[in-house]
């Protein structure tokens, strides 16, 4: 039995200054982590959901990255303003927010 119905991992990886690849960054990543935690707490969801920071998800070139399990849906370019929509659509209603989903065409 799974401990959580949905598990959200938010990249907070910070590469050193001058690194050849972008990174989601600790500062922006933690803002998204905090926004997810606040949104989940505010809603008193009928399912068990955990949002937590994660290390590199290896697709940082597309902007702030998160992944939602158990579906394994990767979101890219996520901003704090997108969090409520992801919770409403994906977490509660099992409908990924397509405009933010990492598609095979992008990857």
The first five atom37 places (N, CA, C, CB, O) and aatype in JSON, in Angstrom:
{
  "aatype": [20, 20, 20, 20, 20, 20, 20, 20, 20, 20, 20, 20, 20, 20, 20, 20, 20, 20, 20, 20, 20, 20, 20, 20, 20, 20, 20, 20, 20, 20, 20, 20, 20, 20, 20, 20, 20, 20, 20, 20, 20, 20, 20, 20, 20, 20, 20, 20, 20, 20, 20, 20, 20, 20, 20, 20, 20, 20, 20, 20, 20, 20, 20, 20, 20, 20, 20, 20, 20, 20, 20, 20, 20, 20, 20, 20, 20, 20, 20, 20, 20, 20, 20, 20, 20, 20, 20, 20, 20, 20, 20, 20, 20, 20, 20, 20, 20, 20, 20, 20, 20, 20, 20, 20, 20, 20, 20],
  "atom_mask": [
    [1, 1, 1, 1, 1],
    [1, 1, 1, 1, 1],
    [1, 1, 1, 1, 1],
    [1, 1, 1, 1, 1],
    [1, 1, 1, 1, 1],
    [1, 1, 1, 1, 1],
    [1, 1, 1, 1, 1],
    [1, 1, 1, 1, 1],
    [1, 1, 1, 1, 1],
    [1, 1, 1, 1, 1],
    [1, 1, 1, 1, 1],
    [1, 1, 1, 1, 1],
    [1, 1, 1, 1, 1],
    [1, 1, 1, 1, 1],
    [1, 1, 1, 1, 1],
    [1, 1, 1, 1, 1],
    [1, 1, 1, 1, 1],
    [1, 1, 1, 1, 1],
    [1, 1, 1, 1, 1],
    [1, 1, 1, 1, 1],
    [1, 1, 1, 1, 1],
    [1, 1, 1, 1, 1],
    [1, 1, 1, 1, 1],
    [1, 1, 1, 1, 1],
    [1, 1, 1, 1, 1],
    [1, 1, 1, 1, 1],
    [1, 1, 1, 1, 1],
    [1, 1, 1, 1, 1],
    [1, 1, 1, 1, 1],
    [1, 1, 1, 1, 1],
    [1, 1, 1, 1, 1],
    [1, 1, 1, 1, 1],
    [1, 1, 1, 1, 1],
    [1, 1, 1, 1, 1],
    [1, 1, 1, 1, 1],
    [1, 1, 1, 1, 1],
    [1, 1, 1, 1, 1],
    [1, 1, 1, 1, 1],
    [1, 1, 1, 1, 1],
    [1, 1, 1, 1, 1],
    [1, 1, 1, 1, 1],
    [1, 1, 1, 1, 1],
    [1, 1, 1, 1, 1],
    [1, 1, 1, 1, 1],
    [1, 1, 1, 1, 1],
    [1, 1, 1, 1, 1],
    [1, 1, 1, 1, 1],
    [1, 1, 1, 1, 1],
    [1, 1, 1, 1, 1],
    [1, 1, 1, 1, 1],
    [1, 1, 1, 1, 1],
    [1, 1, 1, 1, 1],
    [1, 1, 1, 1, 1],
    [1, 1, 1, 1, 1],
    [1, 1, 1, 1, 1],
    [1, 1, 1, 1, 1],
    [1, 1, 1, 1, 1],
    [1, 1, 1, 1, 1],
    [1, 1, 1, 1, 1],
    [1, 1, 1, 1, 1],
    [1, 1, 1, 1, 1],
    [1, 1, 1, 1, 1],
    [1, 1, 1, 1, 1],
    [1, 1, 1, 1, 1],
    [1, 1, 1, 1, 1],
    [1, 1, 1, 1, 1],
    [1, 1, 1, 1, 1],
    [1, 1, 1, 1, 1],
    [1, 1, 1, 1, 1],
    [1, 1, 1, 1, 1],
    [1, 1, 1, 1, 1],
    [1, 1, 1, 1, 1],
    [1, 1, 1, 1, 1],
    [1, 1, 1, 1, 1],
    [1, 1, 1, 1, 1],
    [1, 1, 1, 1, 1],
    [1, 1, 1, 1, 1],
    [1, 1, 1, 1, 1],
    [1, 1, 1, 1, 1],
    [1, 1, 1, 1, 1],
    [1, 1, 1, 1, 1],
    [1, 1, 1, 1, 1],
    [1, 1, 1, 1, 1],
    [1, 1, 1, 1, 1],
    [1, 1, 1, 1, 1],
    [1, 1, 1, 1, 1],
    [1, 1, 1, 1, 1],
    [1, 1, 1, 1, 1],
    [1, 1, 1, 1, 1],
    [1, 1, 1, 1, 1],
    [1, 1, 1, 1, 1],
    [1, 1, 1, 1, 1],
    [1, 1, 1, 1, 1],
    [1, 1, 1, 1, 1],
    [1, 1, 1, 1, 1],
    [1, 1, 1, 1, 1],
    [1, 1, 1, 1, 1],
    [1, 1, 1, 1, 1],
    [1, 1, 1, 1, 1],
    [1, 1, 1, 1, 1],
    [1, 1, 1, 1, 1],
    [1, 1, 1, 1, 1],
    [1, 1, 1, 1, 1],
    [1, 1, 1, 1, 1],
    [1, 1, 1, 1, 1],
    [1, 1, 1, 1, 1],
    [1, 1, 1, 1, 1]
  ],
  "atom_positions": [
    [[0.85, -1.18, 0.0], [0.0, 0.0, 0.0], [0.89, 1.24, 0.0], [-0.96, 0.0, 1.23], [1.86, 1.33, 0.75]],
    [[0.53, 2.21, -0.85], [1.28, 3.44, -0.93], [0.97, 4.35, 0.26], [0.97, 4.17, -2.24], [-0.17, 4.41, 0.73]],
    [[1.99, 5.04, 0.74], [1.79, 5.97, 1.84], [1.06, 7.23, 1.37], [3.13, 6.35, 2.48], [0.29, 7.83, 2.12]],
    [[1.3, 7.62, 0.1], [0.68, 8.82, -0.45], [-0.05, 8.46, -1.73], [1.74, 9.93, -0.71], [0.39, 7.6, -2.49]],
    [[-1.17, 9.13, -1.96], [-1.89, 8.95, -3.21], [-1.18, 9.68, -4.34], [-3.34, 9.45, -3.08], [-1.14, 9.19, -5.47]],
    [[-0.61, 10.85, -4.04], [0.16, 11.63, -5.01], [1.4, 12.14, -4.29], [-0.69, 12.83, -5.6], [1.37, 12.48, -3.1]],
    [[2.5, 12.19, -5.03], [3.76, 12.67, -4.47], [4.35, 13.65, -5.47], [4.75, 11.47, -4.17], [4.58, 13.3, -6.63]],
    [[4.6, 14.87, -5.03], [5.11, 15.94, -5.88], [6.55, 16.23, -5.5], [4.22, 17.22, -5.77], [6.84, 16.59, -4.36]],
    [[7.44, 16.08, -6.46], [8.85, 16.39, -6.25], [9.18, 17.67, -7.01], [9.77, 15.21, -6.71], [8.92, 17.76, -8.21]],
    [[9.74, 18.65, -6.32], [10.06, 19.95, -6.9], [11.57, 20.11, -6.9], [9.36, 21.11, -6.12], [12.21, 20.04, -5.84]],
    [[12.15, 20.33, -8.08], [13.6, 20.48, -8.17], [14.04, 21.78, -7.49], [14.05, 20.47, -9.65], [13.48, 22.85, -7.71]],
    [[15.06, 21.65, -6.65], [15.69, 22.82, -6.02], [17.2, 22.8, -6.27], [15.39, 22.85, -4.5], [17.96, 23.46, -5.57]],
    [[17.62, 22.03, -7.26], [19.05, 21.9, -7.55], [19.66, 23.25, -7.93], [19.27, 20.9, -8.68], [19.08, 24.03, -8.69]],
    [[20.83, 23.51, -7.39], [21.56, 24.75, -7.7], [22.93, 24.38, -8.24], [21.69, 25.67, -6.44], [23.76, 23.84, -7.52]],
    [[23.15, 24.68, -9.5], [24.47, 24.46, -10.08], [25.36, 25.66, -9.74], [24.38, 24.26, -11.63], [24.85, 26.75, -9.48]],
    [[26.65, 25.47, -9.74], [27.56, 26.58, -9.45], [27.48, 27.66, -10.54], [29.01, 26.06, -9.32], [27.15, 27.38, -11.69]],
    [[27.79, 28.87, -10.14], [27.81, 29.97, -11.09], [28.77, 29.65, -12.23], [28.22, 31.3, -10.4], [29.88, 29.17, -12.0]],
    [[28.34, 29.91, -13.45], [29.16, 29.63, -14.62], [29.02, 28.22, -15.15], [30.58, 29.89, -14.29], [29.7, 27.86, -16.11]],
    [[28.16, 27.41, -14.54], [27.96, 26.04, -15.03], [27.39, 26.09, -16.45], [27.0, 25.24, -14.08], [26.66, 27.02, -16.79]],
    [[27.71, 25.11, -17.27], [27.26, 25.14, -18.66], [25.74, 24.93, -18.82], [27.99, 24.1, -19.44], [25.18, 25.29, -19.86]],
    [[25.1, 24.35, -17.84], [23.65, 24.11, -17.91], [22.93, 24.94, -16.88], [23.33, 22.61, -17.7], [23.48, 25.28, -15.83]],
    [[21.68, 25.28, -17.18], [20.83, 26.0, -16.24], [20.51, 25.09, -15.05], [19.52, 26.49, -16.92], [20.76, 23.89, -15.09]],
    [[19.95, 25.68, -14.01], [19.42, 24.88, -12.91], [18.14, 25.54, -12.42], [20.47, 24.74, -11.75], [17.93, 26.74, -12.61]],
    [[17.3, 24.75, -11.77], [16.04, 25.28, -11.25], [16.33, 26.29, -10.14], [15.13, 24.14, -10.73], [15.63, 27.29, -9.99]],
    [[17.36, 26.01, -9.37], [17.78, 26.95, -8.35], [17.06, 26.78, -7.04], [17.61, 28.33, -8.83], [15.85, 26.58, -7.0]],
    [[17.81, 26.87, -5.99], [17.27, 26.71, -4.65], [16.25, 27.81, -4.33], [18.39, 26.72, -3.63], [15.2, 27.51, -3.76]],
    [[16.55, 29.03, -4.66], [15.65, 30.14, -4.29], [14.29, 30.01, -4.97], [16.28, 31.49, -4.66], [13.27, 30.04, -4.28]],
    [[14.25, 29.85, -6.27], [12.97, 29.72, -6.98], [12.3, 28.39, -6.64], [13.17, 29.84, -8.5], [11.09, 28.34, -6.43]],
    [[13.09, 27.34, -6.6], [12.54, 26.02, -6.28], [11.86, 26.0, -4.92], [13.63, 24.98, -6.32], [10.78, 25.43, -4.79]],
    [[12.48, 26.6, -3.92], [11.88, 26.61, -2.59], [10.61, 27.44, -2.55], [12.87, 27.13, -1.55], [9.7, 27.14, -1.78]],
    [[10.52, 28.49, -3.37], [9.28, 29.26, -3.44], [8.15, 28.38, -3.96], [9.46, 30.51, -4.35], [7.02, 28.46, -3.48]],
    [[8.46, 27.52, -4.95], [7.46, 26.61, -5.49], [7.11, 25.53, -4.46], [7.96, 25.98, -6.81], [5.94, 25.18, -4.31]],
    [[8.11, 25.0, -3.77], [7.86, 24.01, -2.7], [6.92, 24.61, -1.66], [9.21, 23.56, -2.03], [5.91, 24.0, -1.3]],
    [[7.25, 25.8, -1.18], [6.42, 26.46, -0.16], [5.01, 26.72, -0.66], [7.06, 27.78, 0.27], [4.04, 26.58, 0.09]],
    [[4.88, 27.1, -1.94], [3.55, 27.36, -2.5], [2.73, 26.08, -2.56], [3.68, 27.97, -3.91], [1.54, 26.1, -2.24]],
    [[3.34, 24.97, -2.96], [2.62, 23.69, -2.98], [2.19, 23.29, -1.57], [3.49, 22.58, -3.6], [1.04, 22.9, -1.36]],
    [[3.09, 23.39, -0.62], [2.76, 23.0, 0.75], [1.61, 23.85, 1.3], [3.99, 23.12, 1.67], [0.7, 23.33, 1.94]],
    [[1.65, 25.14, 1.05], [0.59, 26.03, 1.53], [-0.74, 25.71, 0.85], [0.98, 27.5, 1.27], [-1.79, 25.68, 1.5]],
    [[-0.7, 25.48, -0.46], [-1.94, 25.19, -1.21], [-2.55, 23.86, -0.75], [-1.65, 25.14, -2.73], [-3.76, 23.77, -0.58]],
    [[-1.72, 22.86, -0.55], [-2.22, 21.56, -0.1], [-2.82, 21.66, 1.3], [-1.1, 20.52, -0.11], [-3.88, 21.09, 1.56]],
    [[-2.16, 22.37, 2.18], [-2.66, 22.53, 3.55], [-3.97, 23.31, 3.56], [-1.6, 23.25, 4.42], [-4.9, 22.96, 4.29]],
    [[-4.05, 24.35, 2.77], [-5.24, 25.2, 2.71], [-6.47, 24.43, 2.25], [-5.01, 26.38, 1.77], [-7.58, 24.69, 2.72]],
    [[-6.29, 23.48, 1.36], [-7.42, 22.78, 0.75], [-7.96, 21.62, 1.57], [-7.02, 22.28, -0.59], [-9.07, 21.15, 1.29]],
    [[-7.24, 21.13, 2.56], [-7.71, 19.98, 3.35], [-8.18, 18.85, 2.43], [-8.86, 20.41, 4.31], [-9.34, 18.46, 2.47]],
    [[-7.28, 18.34, 1.62], [-7.6, 17.38, 0.57], [-8.13, 16.06, 1.11], [-6.39, 17.13, -0.27], [-7.76, 15.64, 2.21]],
    [[-8.98, 15.4, 0.33], [-9.51, 14.09, 0.73], [-8.55, 12.94, 0.41], [-10.85, 13.84, 0.04], [-8.87, 11.78, 0.66]],
    [[-7.38, 13.27, -0.15], [-6.37, 12.26, -0.46], [-5.06, 12.65, 0.22], [-6.18, 12.11, -2.01], [-4.88, 13.8, 0.63]],
    [[-4.15, 11.68, 0.33], [-2.86, 11.96, 0.95], [-1.86, 12.39, -0.13], [-2.33, 10.72, 1.71], [-1.57, 11.64, -1.06]],
    [[-1.35, 13.61, 0.04], [-0.41, 14.18, -0.93], [0.79, 14.75, -0.19], [-1.1, 15.28, -1.79], [0.65, 15.38, 0.85]],
    [[1.95, 14.51, -0.76], [3.17, 15.1, -0.2], [3.87, 15.9, -1.29], [4.12, 13.99, 0.38], [4.01, 15.44, -2.42]],
    [[4.3, 17.1, -0.93], [5.12, 17.93, -1.82], [6.45, 18.11, -1.12], [4.43, 19.32, -2.14], [6.5, 18.45, 0.07]],
    [[7.54, 17.89, -1.85], [8.85, 18.02, -1.24], [9.88, 18.43, -2.28], [9.27, 16.72, -0.56], [9.71, 18.22, -3.48]],
    [[10.96, 19.01, -1.78], [12.04, 19.39, -2.68], [12.8, 18.15, -3.1], [12.98, 20.41, -2.01], [12.81, 17.12, -2.43]],
    [[13.44, 18.3, -4.26], [14.22, 17.19, -4.81], [15.5, 17.76, -5.41], [13.4, 16.4, -5.88], [15.62, 18.96, -5.66]],
    [[16.43, 16.87, -5.63], [17.63, 17.25, -6.35], [17.33, 17.33, -7.83], [18.77, 16.26, -6.08], [16.16, 17.36, -8.23]],
    [[18.34, 17.35, -8.63], [18.19, 17.54, -10.06], [17.34, 16.44, -10.69], [19.56, 17.57, -10.72], [17.55, 15.25, -10.46]],
    [[16.37, 16.87, -11.5], [15.53, 15.94, -12.26], [16.04, 15.82, -13.69], [14.06, 16.4, -12.25], [15.45, 15.13, -14.52]],
    [[17.14, 16.5, -13.99], [17.9, 16.42, -15.23], [17.18, 16.95, -16.47], [18.28, 15.01, -15.47], [17.47, 16.52, -17.58]],
    [[16.24, 17.88, -16.27], [15.62, 18.55, -17.42], [15.49, 20.05, -17.13], [14.23, 17.94, -17.72], [14.53, 20.69, -17.55]],
    [[16.45, 20.58, -16.42], [16.42, 21.99, -15.99], [16.46, 22.98, -17.14], [17.58, 22.26, -15.07], [16.1, 24.15, -16.96]],
    [[16.87, 22.54, -18.31], [16.94, 23.46, -19.46], [15.57, 24.01, -19.82], [17.54, 22.75, -20.66], [15.48, 25.0, -20.55]],
    [[14.51, 23.4, -19.33], [13.14, 23.82, -19.64], [12.53, 24.7, -18.55], [12.27, 22.61, -19.86], [11.35, 25.03, -18.63]],
    [[13.3, 25.08, -17.57], [12.78, 25.9, -16.48], [12.41, 25.06, -15.28], [11.58, 26.69, -16.93], [12.63, 23.84, -15.26]],
    [[11.86, 25.71, -14.28], [11.52, 25.03, -13.02], [10.76, 23.74, -13.29], [10.68, 25.96, -12.12], [9.75, 23.74, -13.99]],
    [[11.26, 22.66, -12.74], [10.74, 21.33, -13.03], [10.14, 20.69, -11.79], [11.84, 20.44, -13.59], [10.68, 20.79, -10.69]],
    [[9.0, 20.03, -12.0], [8.42, 19.19, -10.95], [7.96, 17.89, -11.61], [7.22, 19.91, -10.22], [7.76, 17.83, -12.82]],
    [[7.79, 16.86, -10.8], [7.23, 15.61, -11.28], [6.2, 15.14, -10.27], [8.34, 14.52, -11.52], [6.41, 15.23, -9.06]],
    [[5.08, 14.62, -10.78], [4.0, 14.12, -9.93], [3.91, 12.61, -10.12], [2.63, 14.82, -10.26], [3.75, 12.11, -11.24]],
    [[4.0, 11.9, -9.02], [3.84, 10.45, -9.01], [2.57, 10.09, -8.27], [5.06, 9.75, -8.37], [2.18, 10.82, -7.35]],
    [[1.91, 8.98, -8.62], [2.48, 7.84, -9.32], [2.43, 7.93, -10.85], [1.78, 6.63, -8.89], [2.95, 7.04, -11.52]],
    [[1.84, 8.98, -11.41], [1.71, 9.05, -12.87], [3.04, 9.28, -13.58], [0.75, 10.15, -13.24], [3.21, 8.86, -14.72]],
    [[3.99, 9.95, -12.92], [5.26, 10.26, -13.55], [5.13, 11.38, -14.56], [5.82, 9.03, -14.22], [5.84, 11.39, -15.57]],
    [[4.24, 12.33, -14.3], [4.06, 13.48, -15.19], [5.05, 14.56, -14.8], [2.59, 14.02, -15.13], [5.08, 15.01, -13.65]],
    [[5.87, 14.97, -15.77], [6.85, 16.02, -15.56], [6.28, 17.35, -16.04], [8.17, 15.7, -16.3], [5.74, 17.45, -17.14]],
    [[6.4, 18.36, -15.18], [6.0, 19.73, -15.54], [7.26, 20.58, -15.63], [5.0, 20.32, -14.49], [8.19, 20.41, -14.84]],
    [[7.28, 21.49, -16.6], [8.43, 22.37, -16.77], [7.96, 23.82, -16.86], [9.23, 21.99, -18.03], [6.83, 24.11, -17.25]],
    [[8.86, 24.73, -16.49], [8.53, 26.15, -16.53], [7.5, 26.53, -15.48], [8.02, 26.53, -17.89], [6.76, 27.49, -15.66]],
    [[7.45, 25.8, -14.39], [6.45, 26.02, -13.35], [6.79, 27.28, -12.56], [6.36, 24.8, -12.41], [7.93, 27.49, -12.15]],
    [[5.78, 28.1, -12.36], [5.88, 29.31, -11.55], [4.96, 29.17, -10.34], [5.52, 30.58, -12.39], [4.06, 28.33, -10.34]],
    [[5.18, 29.98, -9.34], [4.32, 29.95, -8.15], [2.86, 30.15, -8.55], [4.75, 31.05, -7.14], [1.97, 29.53, -7.97]],
    [[2.61, 30.99, -9.54], [1.23, 31.26, -9.97], [0.55, 30.03, -10.59], [1.22, 32.41, -10.98], [-0.67, 30.03, -10.74]],
    [[1.3, 28.99, -10.95], [0.75, 27.77, -11.54], [0.33, 26.73, -10.51], [1.75, 27.17, -12.48], [-0.37, 25.77, -10.85]],
    [[0.75, 26.89, -9.29], [0.58, 25.86, -8.27], [-0.89, 25.53, -8.01], [1.25, 26.3, -6.97], [-1.26, 24.36, -8.0]],
    [[-1.73, 26.53, -7.8], [-3.14, 26.27, -7.52], [-3.8, 25.51, -8.66], [-3.89, 27.6, -7.27], [-4.62, 24.62, -8.43]],
    [[-3.45, 25.85, -9.9], [-4.02, 25.16, -11.06], [-3.58, 23.7, -11.1], [-3.62, 25.88, -12.37], [-4.38, 22.82, -11.39]],
    [[-2.31, 23.44, -10.82], [-1.82, 22.05, -10.81], [-2.52, 21.24, -9.72], [-0.29, 22.01, -10.6], [-2.92, 20.1, -9.95]],
    [[-2.68, 21.84, -8.55], [-3.36, 21.13, -7.46], [-4.81, 20.85, -7.85], [-3.31, 21.95, -6.14], [-5.29, 19.72, -7.7]],
    [[-5.5, 21.85, -8.35], [-6.92, 21.67, -8.72], [-7.09, 20.65, -9.85], [-7.52, 23.01, -9.15], [-7.87, 19.71, -9.73]],
    [[-6.35, 20.85, -10.92], [-6.55, 20.01, -12.1], [-5.91, 18.62, -11.97], [-5.97, 20.7, -13.31], [-6.58, 17.61, -12.18]],
    [[-4.65, 18.58, -11.62], [-3.96, 17.28, -11.61], [-4.14, 16.52, -10.3], [-2.48, 17.49, -11.87], [-4.53, 15.35, -10.31]],
    [[-3.86, 17.17, -9.21], [-3.9, 16.46, -7.93], [-5.32, 16.04, -7.56], [-3.3, 17.33, -6.81], [-5.55, 14.9, -7.16]],
    [[-6.26, 16.94, -7.69], [-7.65, 16.62, -7.32], [-8.46, 15.94, -8.41], [-8.35, 17.88, -6.92], [-9.29, 15.07, -8.12]],
    [[-8.23, 16.31, -9.66], [-9.09, 15.83, -10.75], [-8.39, 14.95, -11.78], [-9.7, 16.99, -11.45], [-8.98, 14.6, -12.8]],
    [[-7.13, 14.61, -11.52], [-6.37, 13.69, -12.39], [-6.31, 14.14, -13.85], [-6.98, 12.32, -12.32], [-6.31, 13.32, -14.76]],
    [[-6.27, 15.47, -14.05], [-6.13, 16.03, -15.4], [-4.85, 16.85, -15.44], [-7.39, 16.9, -15.79], [-4.83, 17.97, -14.93]],
    [[-3.79, 16.32, -16.04], [-2.54, 17.1, -16.12], [-2.77, 18.45, -16.79], [-1.47, 16.3, -16.88], [-3.6, 18.58, -17.69]],
    [[-2.03, 19.44, -16.36], [-2.09, 20.78, -16.93], [-1.21, 20.76, -18.17], [-1.63, 21.9, -15.9], [0.01, 20.96, -18.08]],
    [[-1.82, 20.51, -19.32], [-1.09, 20.23, -20.56], [-0.11, 21.32, -20.96], [-2.07, 20.01, -21.67], [0.95, 21.01, -21.5]],
    [[-0.43, 22.58, -20.71], [0.47, 23.66, -21.14], [1.81, 23.63, -20.42], [-0.19, 25.01, -20.91], [2.77, 24.24, -20.88]],
    [[1.88, 22.91, -19.29], [3.12, 22.82, -18.52], [3.79, 21.45, -18.6], [2.85, 23.16, -17.09], [4.91, 21.28, -18.11]],
    [[3.12, 20.48, -19.2], [3.65, 19.12, -19.26], [4.83, 19.06, -20.23], [2.55, 18.12, -19.68], [4.77, 19.61, -21.33]],
    [[5.87, 18.38, -19.81], [7.01, 18.13, -20.7], [6.58, 17.08, -21.71], [8.28, 17.66, -19.89], [6.4, 15.91, -21.37]],
    [[6.42, 17.49, -22.93], [5.99, 16.57, -23.99], [7.19, 15.93, -24.65], [5.13, 17.3, -25.03], [8.31, 16.42, -24.53]],
    [[6.95, 14.86, -25.33], [8.03, 14.19, -26.06], [8.6, 15.11, -27.14], [7.51, 12.87, -26.7], [9.78, 15.0, -27.48]],
    [[7.78, 16.01, -27.68], [8.27, 16.94, -28.69], [9.28, 17.9, -28.09], [7.11, 17.72, -29.3], [10.26, 18.24, -28.76]],
    [[9.07, 18.34, -26.86], [10.01, 19.24, -26.2], [11.3, 18.51, -25.84], [9.38, 19.85, -24.93], [12.4, 19.04, -26.02]],
    [[11.16, 17.31, -25.34], [12.29, 16.55, -24.81], [13.01, 15.89, -25.94], [11.84, 15.52, -23.78], [14.01, 15.2, -25.72]]
  ]
}
